[in-house]
């Protein structure tokens, strides 16, 4: 089915938060006793942004329930609206950082872009999923589309995706194979391409999300698609998504949930206690079991790490970013100095190409806290360490801020610069830490500049 036309762009419903701006420096105060709580985390960013693309290409009206509403997903919605899709956004009464999003799909038709002299402008911020997924989507339209973002987004790799789009026959203008890029849509084409995911699995996901409508045959290189967790997620979502319209439920974000599972670790190794995974008293509600998110395995994985017996330095346990955990491996790395045994984290190359150079950032900030940590190639080796407080640079990276906030629950004196960067995927993260149990952890958070406690209403990142 093909729409005969497109209605005017809908305006996104915005919440007026009755909050004050998050201070530029905050301090996490370790609790005096065990933490307890059953926390709800917002929807998955990875699933939400994939579902938005699939909904735009679907026939008729698709309603996404439990969709994440954060900087990255808001960017995606605004870009779809700029392109010409009608998207309505309403509040979710069960979670303030989720939304119910209704997308009026065009049955595979993408609204026309601009001219070569005035392309349709799409600002993607620092949202890698939006940048990559939209680059493939606009190829199905006609006319010209210009994708650009913040300076860090212009540094992140795009070459493998842009080359694949050219192989499919689309015109892509980018002097250095990065953003900004101007893409000329040409509609569906029964053709094939080969894409490398050595730098990012999002390149393959971008093509696969639009492949059904585009008529593209996509060969994934450098890694078996079925063994790449985020490519596998894309394939599963594309298979079960209601392409004729309907309702799709977005599950909670497992990467975001990892911080609260880690917060439930009963005692750090430096205290002399061996953690008992059965003693974890913090839970995440509605924990995903679909198998779509590799990080759904974090609770079991981390509990096993926490209960490892102490060993000599030469007995090192290994965890891979490629096969074991996704973004939640950062949570494990940040907490690793408190665990009983040495751990080697491998396959971290892609972390270097994300919101910041995460391998260097993790090594630098953990060392600042006194951790014994060594970087060799794309591997970080972490020894059990006695940590101390420090002022942590978050590198404008949401996951750096959340990882070290959880470390601050165990180590006195952890202060975070620019904590508001969590707005990228989890704007109410610090509120969840501060709210009383059972809906939060009841943690005290202080303004690091003037040393006064902050109320939950002062902890929303906008």
C-alpha positions as CSV (number, residue, x, y, z in Angstrom):
1,X,0.0,0.0,0.0
2,X,1.3,3.5,-0.9
3,X,0.1,6.7,0.6
4,X,-1.1,9.3,-1.8
5,X,0.4,12.1,0.3
6,X,1.6,13.1,3.7
7,X,0.0,15.2,6.3
8,X,1.7,18.2,7.9
9,X,4.4,17.6,10.4
10,X,3.1,17.0,13.9
11,X,4.6,18.8,16.8
12,X,6.1,16.7,19.6
13,X,4.4,16.9,22.9
14,X,6.9,18.3,25.4
15,X,6.9,18.0,29.2
16,X,7.4,21.2,31.2
17,X,9.5,19.8,34.0
18,X,9.0,21.5,37.3
19,X,12.7,21.0,38.0
20,X,15.9,23.0,38.4
21,X,18.9,22.5,36.3
22,X,21.3,19.7,37.4
23,X,24.5,21.3,38.9
24,X,27.7,21.1,36.9
25,X,29.3,19.1,39.7
26,X,27.7,16.5,41.9
27,X,28.9,14.2,44.6
28,X,27.5,10.7,45.2
29,X,27.4,9.8,49.0
30,X,27.8,6.1,49.7
31,X,24.9,4.8,51.8
32,X,25.5,3.7,55.3
33,X,23.8,0.3,54.8
34,X,22.7,-2.1,52.1
35,X,20.7,-0.7,49.2
36,X,17.2,-1.9,48.5
37,X,14.7,-1.1,45.7
38,X,12.8,-2.3,42.7
39,X,13.6,0.3,40.0
40,X,11.9,0.8,36.7
41,X,14.2,2.0,33.9
42,X,13.1,3.7,30.7
43,X,12.7,1.8,27.4
44,X,15.6,0.6,25.3
45,X,17.2,3.2,23.1
46,X,18.4,0.6,20.6
47,X,14.9,-0.9,20.2
48,X,13.1,2.5,20.2
49,X,15.2,4.0,17.4
50,X,15.0,0.8,15.3
51,X,11.2,0.6,15.9
52,X,10.8,4.3,14.8
53,X,12.4,3.5,11.4
54,X,10.3,0.3,10.9
55,X,7.2,2.2,11.9
56,X,7.9,5.0,9.4
57,X,8.2,2.4,6.6
58,X,5.1,0.4,7.8
59,X,1.6,0.5,6.3
60,X,-0.6,2.8,8.3
61,X,-0.5,3.6,12.0
62,X,1.9,2.0,14.4
63,X,1.9,2.8,18.2
64,X,5.1,2.3,20.1
65,X,4.4,1.8,23.8
66,X,7.2,2.2,26.5
67,X,9.4,4.0,24.0
68,X,12.4,5.8,25.5
69,X,12.2,9.6,25.5
70,X,15.7,11.0,25.7
71,X,18.0,13.1,23.7
72,X,18.8,10.4,21.1
73,X,15.2,9.3,20.5
74,X,13.9,12.8,20.5
75,X,16.5,13.5,17.7
76,X,15.1,10.6,15.7
77,X,11.5,11.7,16.1
78,X,12.3,15.3,15.1
79,X,14.2,14.1,12.1
80,X,11.3,11.9,11.0
81,X,9.0,14.9,11.4
82,X,11.4,17.1,9.4
83,X,11.4,14.5,6.6
84,X,7.6,14.7,6.5
85,X,6.3,11.8,8.6
86,X,3.5,12.4,11.0
87,X,4.5,11.4,14.5
88,X,2.5,12.0,17.7
89,X,4.1,11.7,21.1
90,X,2.1,11.4,24.4
91,X,3.0,10.9,28.0
92,X,3.5,7.5,29.5
93,X,1.9,7.4,33.0
94,X,4.1,4.6,34.3
95,X,7.5,6.1,33.5
96,X,8.3,9.8,33.1
97,X,11.1,9.1,30.6
98,X,9.0,6.9,28.3
99,X,6.4,8.0,25.8
100,X,3.7,6.4,23.7
101,X,4.7,7.3,20.1
102,X,2.3,6.9,17.2
103,X,3.9,6.9,13.7
104,X,1.8,7.2,10.6
105,X,3.8,5.1,8.1
106,X,3.9,5.7,4.4
107,X,3.8,2.1,3.3
108,X,7.4,2.3,2.2
109,X,7.2,5.7,0.7
110,X,9.6,8.4,2.1
111,X,8.7,12.1,1.6
112,X,10.7,14.0,-0.9
113,X,13.8,15.9,0.2
114,X,15.2,19.2,-1.0
115,X,17.1,20.4,-4.0
116,X,20.8,20.0,-4.7
117,X,21.3,23.7,-3.8
118,X,19.0,23.5,-0.7
119,X,18.9,19.9,0.6
120,X,16.5,18.9,3.4
121,X,18.5,19.5,6.6
122,X,18.6,16.8,9.3
123,X,20.4,17.5,12.6
124,X,21.3,14.2,14.4
125,X,23.2,15.6,17.4
126,X,25.6,12.9,18.7
127,X,23.1,10.1,18.1
128,X,24.9,7.3,16.1
129,X,21.7,5.3,15.6
130,X,19.9,8.3,14.1
131,X,22.8,9.3,11.9
132,X,23.2,5.8,10.5
133,X,19.6,4.6,10.3
134,X,18.4,7.8,8.7
135,X,21.2,7.7,6.1
136,X,19.8,4.5,4.7
137,X,16.1,5.6,5.1
138,X,16.4,8.8,3.1
139,X,17.8,6.8,0.1
140,X,14.2,5.5,-0.3
141,X,13.0,9.1,-0.9
142,X,13.6,11.5,-3.8
143,X,15.7,14.6,-3.7
144,X,18.5,15.6,-1.5
145,X,19.0,15.2,2.3
146,X,21.8,16.6,4.4
147,X,22.8,14.8,7.6
148,X,25.0,16.6,10.2
149,X,25.5,16.7,14.0
150,X,27.7,17.9,16.8
151,X,31.5,18.0,16.3
152,X,32.0,14.5,17.9
153,X,29.4,13.0,15.5
154,X,31.5,14.4,12.6
155,X,34.5,12.5,14.0
156,X,32.7,9.1,14.3
157,X,33.1,6.6,11.5
158,X,30.6,6.4,8.6
159,X,32.7,5.2,5.6
160,X,31.5,1.6,5.6
161,X,27.9,2.6,5.5
162,X,28.3,5.4,2.9
163,X,30.3,3.1,0.7
164,X,27.6,0.5,0.9
165,X,24.9,3.0,-0.1
166,X,27.0,4.0,-3.1
167,X,27.3,0.3,-4.0
168,X,23.5,0.2,-4.0
169,X,23.6,3.0,-6.5
170,X,22.8,6.0,-4.4
171,X,24.7,9.3,-4.7
172,X,26.4,10.2,-1.4
173,X,28.5,13.4,-1.1
174,X,31.0,13.5,1.8
175,X,34.6,14.6,1.3
176,X,36.0,12.6,4.1
177,X,33.4,9.8,4.3
178,X,32.0,11.2,7.6
179,X,29.2,13.6,8.4
180,X,28.2,16.1,7.2
181,X,27.0,14.1,4.2
182,X,24.5,14.9,1.4
183,X,22.5,11.9,0.1
184,X,20.4,11.9,-3.0
185,X,17.4,9.6,-2.6
186,X,16.6,7.3,-5.5
187,X,13.8,5.1,-4.2
188,X,13.8,1.3,-3.9
189,X,16.3,-0.6,-6.0
190,X,16.6,-4.3,-6.5
191,X,20.3,-4.5,-5.9
192,X,23.0,-5.7,-3.4
193,X,25.8,-4.4,-1.3
194,X,28.4,-5.6,1.2
195,X,29.0,-3.8,4.4
196,X,31.7,-4.1,7.0
197,X,30.8,-3.9,10.7
198,X,34.4,-3.9,11.9
199,X,33.9,-0.3,13.3
200,X,30.1,-0.4,14.1
201,X,27.3,-2.9,13.8
202,X,25.0,0.1,13.2
203,X,26.1,0.2,9.6
204,X,24.5,-3.2,8.9
205,X,21.5,-2.4,11.1
206,X,20.9,0.8,9.1
207,X,20.8,-1.2,5.8
208,X,18.8,-4.1,7.2
209,X,16.0,-1.8,8.6
210,X,15.3,-0.4,5.2
211,X,16.2,-3.5,3.1
212,X,12.6,-4.9,3.0
213,X,11.2,-1.8,1.4
214,X,14.4,-1.0,-0.6
215,X,14.7,-4.4,-2.2
216,X,18.3,-4.5,-1.0
217,X,20.3,-7.7,-0.5
218,X,22.8,-6.9,2.3
219,X,25.9,-9.0,3.0
220,X,27.5,-8.4,6.3
221,X,31.3,-8.7,6.4
222,X,33.9,-9.1,9.1
223,X,31.5,-10.9,11.4
224,X,28.7,-13.4,11.1
225,X,25.5,-11.3,11.4
226,X,23.9,-13.9,13.6
227,X,26.8,-13.6,16.1
228,X,26.8,-9.8,16.2
229,X,24.3,-9.1,19.0
230,X,23.1,-5.7,17.7
231,X,22.7,-7.0,14.1
232,X,20.9,-10.0,15.5
233,X,18.6,-7.6,17.4
234,X,17.8,-5.7,14.1
235,X,17.0,-9.0,12.3
236,X,14.7,-10.2,15.0
237,X,12.9,-6.8,15.3
238,X,12.4,-6.6,11.5
239,X,11.0,-10.1,11.5
240,X,8.4,-9.7,14.3
241,X,7.5,-6.0,13.7
242,X,3.9,-5.2,12.7
243,X,4.7,-4.0,9.2
244,X,0.9,-3.6,8.5
245,X,0.6,-1.3,11.5
246,X,-0.5,-2.1,15.0
247,X,1.0,-1.9,18.5
248,X,4.6,-2.6,19.4
249,X,5.9,-2.8,23.0
250,X,9.4,-1.5,23.7
251,X,11.1,-3.4,26.5
252,X,13.2,-1.7,29.2
253,X,16.8,-0.8,28.4
254,X,19.1,-3.6,29.7
255,X,22.2,-1.4,29.4
256,X,20.6,1.2,31.6
257,X,19.4,-1.4,34.1
258,X,23.0,-2.7,34.5
259,X,23.8,0.2,36.8
260,X,21.1,-0.8,39.3
261,X,22.0,-4.4,39.3
262,X,25.6,-3.4,40.0
263,X,24.4,-1.1,42.8
264,X,23.0,-4.2,44.5
265,X,26.4,-5.7,45.0
266,X,26.4,-6.2,48.8
267,X,30.1,-5.5,49.6
268,X,33.2,-4.5,47.7
269,X,36.1,-6.8,47.6
270,X,38.3,-4.3,49.4
271,X,36.2,-4.9,52.6
272,X,37.4,-8.5,52.7
273,X,33.9,-9.9,52.0
274,X,33.1,-12.3,49.2
275,X,29.8,-11.1,47.6
276,X,26.9,-13.5,47.5
277,X,24.9,-13.0,44.3
278,X,21.8,-14.2,46.1
279,X,22.1,-11.2,48.4
280,X,21.5,-8.7,45.7
281,X,18.7,-6.6,47.0
282,X,18.2,-4.2,44.1
283,X,16.1,-5.3,41.2
284,X,15.0,-3.9,37.9
285,X,11.3,-4.2,37.1
286,X,10.1,-5.9,34.0
287,X,13.6,-7.2,33.1
288,X,13.7,-8.2,29.4
289,X,13.8,-11.9,28.6
290,X,13.3,-11.7,24.8
291,X,16.9,-12.3,23.9
292,X,17.0,-9.1,21.8
293,X,19.4,-7.3,24.1
294,X,22.8,-8.9,24.9
295,X,22.9,-6.8,28.1
296,X,19.9,-8.7,29.5
297,X,22.5,-11.2,30.7
298,X,24.3,-8.7,32.9
299,X,22.7,-9.7,36.2
300,X,23.8,-13.3,36.0
301,X,27.1,-12.4,34.4
302,X,28.0,-9.8,37.0
303,X,26.8,-11.9,39.9
304,X,29.2,-14.7,38.8
305,X,32.1,-12.1,38.6
306,X,31.2,-10.8,42.1
307,X,31.4,-14.2,43.6
308,X,34.6,-15.3,42.0
309,X,37.2,-16.6,44.5
310,X,40.2,-14.4,45.1
311,X,43.1,-15.6,43.0
312,X,46.7,-14.9,42.2
313,X,47.3,-12.1,39.6
314,X,48.2,-14.5,36.9
315,X,44.7,-16.1,37.1
316,X,42.7,-13.6,35.1
317,X,39.1,-14.0,34.1
318,X,38.3,-12.7,30.6
319,X,35.1,-10.8,29.4
320,X,34.6,-9.8,25.8
321,X,32.7,-6.8,24.4
322,X,32.1,-8.9,21.2
323,X,30.5,-12.0,22.7
324,X,29.7,-11.5,26.4
325,X,28.2,-8.1,27.0
326,X,27.3,-5.0,25.1
327,X,27.5,-1.4,26.5
328,X,27.0,-2.8,30.0
329,X,30.6,-4.0,29.9
330,X,31.5,-0.4,30.9
331,X,29.5,-1.0,34.1
332,X,31.6,-4.1,34.8
333,X,34.8,-2.3,34.0
334,X,34.0,0.6,36.4
335,X,33.2,-1.8,39.2
336,X,36.0,-4.3,38.5
337,X,38.5,-2.8,41.0
338,X,36.0,-3.8,43.8
339,X,35.6,-7.4,42.6
340,X,37.6,-10.2,44.2
341,X,39.7,-11.3,41.2
342,X,41.6,-9.8,38.3
343,X,39.6,-9.4,35.2
344,X,40.7,-8.8,31.6
345,X,38.2,-7.0,29.4
346,X,38.8,-7.7,25.7
347,X,37.4,-6.7,22.3
348,X,36.9,-3.1,23.3
349,X,37.8,-1.5,20.0
350,X,34.3,-0.2,19.2
351,X,34.2,1.6,22.5
352,X,36.9,3.9,21.1
353,X,34.5,5.1,18.4
354,X,31.4,6.0,20.4
355,X,30.4,9.1,22.4
356,X,34.0,9.5,23.5
357,X,37.1,7.4,23.4
358,X,35.7,5.1,26.1
359,X,38.7,2.8,26.6
360,X,41.0,5.7,27.4
361,X,38.3,7.5,29.4
362,X,37.7,4.4,31.6
363,X,41.4,3.8,32.1
364,X,42.1,7.4,33.0
365,X,39.3,8.0,35.4
366,X,39.7,4.6,37.2
367,X,43.4,5.3,37.6
368,X,42.5,8.7,39.0
369,X,40.6,6.8,41.7
370,X,43.6,4.6,42.5
371,X,42.7,1.5,40.4
372,X,45.4,-0.8,39.1
373,X,44.4,-0.9,35.4
374,X,46.5,-1.5,32.3
375,X,45.5,-0.8,28.7
376,X,47.1,-3.0,26.0
377,X,45.6,-2.8,22.5
378,X,41.9,-3.1,22.8
379,X,42.1,-4.7,26.2
380,X,41.8,-3.4,29.8
381,X,43.2,-5.5,32.6
382,X,41.9,-4.6,36.1
383,X,43.3,-5.8,39.4
384,X,41.4,-5.6,42.7
385,X,42.2,-2.2,44.2
386,X,41.7,0.0,47.2
387,X,40.0,3.1,45.7
388,X,39.6,6.6,46.8
389,X,37.5,9.6,45.8
390,X,38.2,11.8,42.8
391,X,36.6,14.4,40.6
392,X,35.6,12.5,37.5
393,X,35.5,13.8,33.9
394,X,32.5,12.4,32.2
395,X,33.6,13.4,28.7
396,X,30.0,14.4,27.9
397,X,29.3,10.6,27.8
398,X,26.2,9.4,29.5
399,X,27.6,6.0,30.2
400,X,30.7,7.4,31.8
401,X,28.6,9.5,34.2
402,X,26.3,6.5,35.1
403,X,29.2,4.0,35.6
404,X,31.1,6.3,38.0
405,X,27.9,7.3,39.8
406,X,27.4,3.6,40.7
407,X,31.1,3.4,41.7
408,X,30.4,6.4,44.0
409,X,27.9,4.3,45.9
410,X,30.9,2.2,47.2
411,X,33.8,4.7,47.2
412,X,33.5,8.0,49.2
413,X,34.3,11.2,47.5
414,X,33.3,10.5,43.9
415,X,32.3,13.7,42.2
416,X,31.0,13.9,38.6
417,X,31.5,16.8,36.2
418,X,28.7,17.5,33.8
419,X,26.3,14.9,35.1
420,X,23.5,16.3,32.8
421,X,25.1,14.3,29.9
422,X,22.9,11.4,31.1
423,X,20.0,13.1,29.2
424,X,21.2,11.2,26.1
425,X,19.6,8.0,27.2
426,X,18.4,8.3,30.8
427,X,17.4,11.8,31.9
428,X,16.0,10.8,35.3
429,X,18.9,8.5,36.2
430,X,20.0,10.5,39.2
431,X,16.4,10.9,40.3
432,X,16.1,7.1,40.4
433,X,19.2,7.0,42.6
434,X,17.8,9.6,45.0
435,X,14.1,8.6,45.3
436,X,13.2,6.6,48.4
437,X,12.8,2.8,48.0
438,X,11.1,0.9,46.5
439,X,11.0,3.2,43.4
440,X,14.5,4.4,43.9
441,X,17.6,3.7,46.0
442,X,17.4,6.6,48.5
443,X,20.9,7.7,47.8
444,X,22.1,11.2,48.9
445,X,23.5,13.3,46.1
446,X,25.1,16.7,46.8
447,X,25.9,19.8,44.9
448,X,29.7,19.3,44.5
449,X,30.4,23.1,44.3
450,X,28.5,24.3,47.4
451,X,28.2,21.0,49.3
452,X,24.5,21.0,49.9
453,X,22.1,18.0,49.4
454,X,20.0,18.0,46.3
455,X,16.3,17.1,46.1
456,X,15.0,14.7,43.4
457,X,13.4,17.6,41.6
458,X,16.9,19.1,41.1
459,X,18.3,15.9,39.6
460,X,16.5,15.7,36.2
461,X,18.9,16.2,33.3
462,X,17.4,18.4,30.6
